[in-house]
Amino acid sequence: MKRCKWVGEDPLYIKYHDQEWGKANHDDRKHFEFLVLESAQAGLSWITILRKRENYRKHYENFDPVKVAKFDEDKIEEMLEDPGIIRYRRKIEASINNARSFLKVQEEFGSFDKYIWSFVDNKPIVNNWETIKEVPAKTKLSDRVSKDLKKRGFKFIGSTIIYSYLQAMGLINDHTRYCDFK
């Protein structure tokens, strides 16, 4: 099987690439999970986050935004003590804030999924890149989504983070032309 060159040999990358990345996802909890994980990843490698994903799942109550929205200072302090996640207070605080904003979007649109997929008219954007070097870090779409999320109170969700999130959730499929998982 041929994969995108960024995958390499790490089993976590292989599993993520083959089973999740670029595949259309419509589950609100998954949307919240990847908003948390992608913002945690900012400035770090994605493999670092994949290696810590189970610890995130534990701390974030299996990525239940209702529970995360209720996290308090004691919970933040507990999380800051665990080397199994990225111990950066602003990212943790942003994720709690984002849970609250996420719930507001769900309330307004019926689901976060309906909201986010409306940016692509409910159809994934399938690119046809020859090499991974051609894949942009951000686009006008990710600029627009990031701006709208910020308007809705989200934090730590710049355009580059959002582009990665859109790829992860399959709104954008950036598997390279030669990849068997396109």
N, C-alpha and C positions, 0 to 999 in steps of 0.2 A: 504494500500500500504506500502510495505517495502522500506526503503531508506537506503543509506549509513549512518552509525552512526554519522559521522561528521556533518550532516545536522542539527540535533536538531529540535527545534520548531520555530525558527525565520522564519516568512513568506518570507523574502527576500532570506534566504538560501534555503528554500523549493522551491521557484520559480526558483532560479538559478540552483539548482540541477536537478529539474524535466525538465526544458525547455532548458538548455544550456550546462551544464557541461558534457563533454564526447561525445557530439553530433558533428558529422563531420560538419564542417563549411567551406565554400569555398568563403566567401564574404571578399574582401580585406579590406573594411572599418571595418568590425568586427575584422579582424586580427590586424589592427592598433589600434583599441580600446583596445583590450586585451593586446597588447604590452605596451600601456600606463598604463592601470590599473594594470597589474601585476608588472610593475616596480615601480609604486606608492606604491604598497602593501608591498614591501620589508621591512621587520622588523615590520610589522603591521599585524593585523588580516584581513582576507578577508572580514568579515562582515563590518569592517570600510569602506572599499572601496565600497562595495555594497551600503552602506548608503549614500555615497557621489557621486555615479555614475551619477546621474542626473546633479549635479553641474559640474562634469567633462564633460559631454555631452555638456553643455552650453558653458563652457570655450573653449573646444576643437572643437567648430564649428561642432558638431555632428560627431566628429572624422574624419574630412576631412583632410587627410595628406597634401594636396596641400595648404590649408589655414594655417594649423599648421606650415608648413615649413617656412612660411613668418612671424611668430610671432617675435616681436622685444622686446627690453628692456622695453618699456612702457607696453606691454602686460604681460610680466613676472611680473612686479611690480603690475599690476592689479590683477594677479592671486595670488601673495603672500599676498595680502590684504584679500582674501576670505577664511574664515574658513571652507567653504563648500568643499574644496579640501585639499589635503595634501600640506602644505605650506613649501616645502623643495626645495630651489632654484636648487640644483643639479639635483633633479628628474625632475623638470620642464624643465630645460635647456636640460637635456638628452632627454626628450620627443620631444622637438623641433628638436634637432639634429637627433633623430631617424626618425622623419617625413621626413627629407631630405634624409636619408639613405634608408628609405622605398621606396621613389619615384625612387631612383636609381635602387633598386632591381626590381621594377615594370617595369622600362624601359628595364633592361637587360633581364628579363625572361618573359615579357608580363603581368605578374601579380605577386603579392607577393604570392598568393595562389599556383601557379605553383611551385614557388621556395620552399616554405616551405613543401608542400606535397611530393616533390621529396625525402625528407629525409626518408620517410616511404613508398616509391614506390607507392604512391597514395592510400594506403590502411591503415585504422586505425589499430593501435596495440591494441588488446583487451586483457587485462590482466584478470586474474581469481583469484583475491585475496580473501582470506577467511575473513580477517579483515583489517581495515584501517591502522593498525599498520604495515602491510606488505608492504604498498605502499611506494616506495622510494621517497626521496626528490629530487633526481637527478639520472640520468643514463648516460651510455656512449652516448646514443642518445642526451640527453640534453646537455652534454658536447660538442659534435660535432656541434650541431646547435648553441649553444652559441659562440663557437670559430669562426664559420663561420660568424655569425652576427657581432661579434667584428671586424673581418677582413674587413667587409664591412662598418665599421664606427659606428655601433650601440654602445650605452653606457647603463650602468645600466641594463644589461641583462645577469647576471651570469647564471650558469647551473640550480640552484634551481628555479630562476624566469622563465627560459625557460621551465623547466619541468611543472610548473604550467600552463604556457601558452599553452603548447602542450595538457595538459588535458582539459583546457577550450575550446580549438578549436576542440577537438575531434580527434586529431591525435593519442592521447593515451586515451583509455577508461579504467579508473580505478575504475569504479563502482564495489563494492564488489559483491561476488558471490550471496548473498542473496537479493541484491537490485533488485526491480522490474523494474528499469529504465535502466538496463544493456542492 
